[in-house]
Amino acid sequence: MMKALVIYYSKTVRTRQMALEIDKYLKENNLDSKMISLYDVQPEDIIQAEIVLLGCWTSGLFFLLQHPDRTWKEYASKFPDLKGKKVGFFTTYLTLTGSMFRNMYKNLKDKLAEPVTLNLKSRNAKLSDDNKALIQSFISGEGATI
Ligand SMILES: Cc1cc2nc3c(=O)[nH]c(=O)nc-3n(C[C@H](O)[C@H](O)[C@H](O)COP(=O)(O)O)c2cc1C
C-alpha cells in the first residue's frame, strides 16, 4: 500500500476539515494515509511517505497577493527533501486563491524535483467531484492539471 501523508495548517478549522476529507478519500482508494498537523509532523513521517499533500489556508488581501501564512513558510523551510515523492497542495479560501499555489511552490522549490501539479482548492472545505478526479489522476500517475 502506498503511504500518504496529509499535512495541514489551519487557522480556524476549514483547512483541517479539508485535510480530513482528503485523508478519508485516500483511504477509500486503498492508500495508507495519515493526516497530521504541520506542528506535529516529524521529518521521519515525511521521509517515509511516498505521497505528501500539503495544505494551508489562503492568506492575502482577499483580491490579491495570496500566500501561505508565515508559520507555514517557517515549517516548510525545515522539511526534508521531497524529491522522488508525489507532492500536492491544497487550500481553503473565501474569494480568490490567486498566487497561493505559486507561493507555496516557491517556498519548497529547492526541495522539489518538478512542479507541483496537484493544486486542490475548496471554499466550503468539502472535496468536490473535480477535486476527487484530480486526486485520482494524481495517484494513478497520469499527472493532474487544472
Ligand atoms: C488575515 C486573513 C487573510 C485572508 N486573505 C484571504 C485572501 O487573500 N483570499 C481568500 O480567498 N481568502 C482569504 N482569507 C480567508 C481564509 O483563507 C479562509 O477563511 C480559510 O478557509 C481559513 O482557513 P482555516 O479555517 O483553515 O484557517 C483570509 C483570512 C484571514 C484571516
The ligand as an ORCA input file, in Angstrom:
! r2SCAN-3c Opt
* xyz 0 1
  C      -5.760     37.591      7.563
  C      -6.584     36.823      6.571
  C      -6.357     36.998      5.220
  C      -7.109     36.295      4.265
  N      -6.880     36.502      2.938
  C      -7.595     35.828      2.013
  C      -7.352     36.014      0.617
  O      -6.486     36.785      0.192
  N      -8.103     35.314     -0.264
  C      -9.080     34.449      0.148
  O      -9.722     33.845     -0.699
  N      -9.323     34.229      1.463
  C      -8.600     34.883      2.394
  N      -8.846     34.674      3.743
  C      -9.858     33.685      4.133
  C      -9.257     32.343      4.543
  O      -8.361     31.867      3.571
  C     -10.351     31.301      4.719
  O     -11.255     31.739      5.690
  C      -9.788     29.945      5.077
  O     -10.746     28.970      4.759
  C      -9.410     29.813      6.536
  O      -8.939     28.506      6.742
  P      -8.791     27.884      8.174
  O     -10.166     27.730      8.760
  O      -8.151     26.555      7.934
  O      -7.934     28.744      8.998
  C      -8.128     35.376      4.698
  C      -8.336     35.199      6.071
  C      -7.587     35.890      7.009
  C      -7.845     35.666      8.474
*
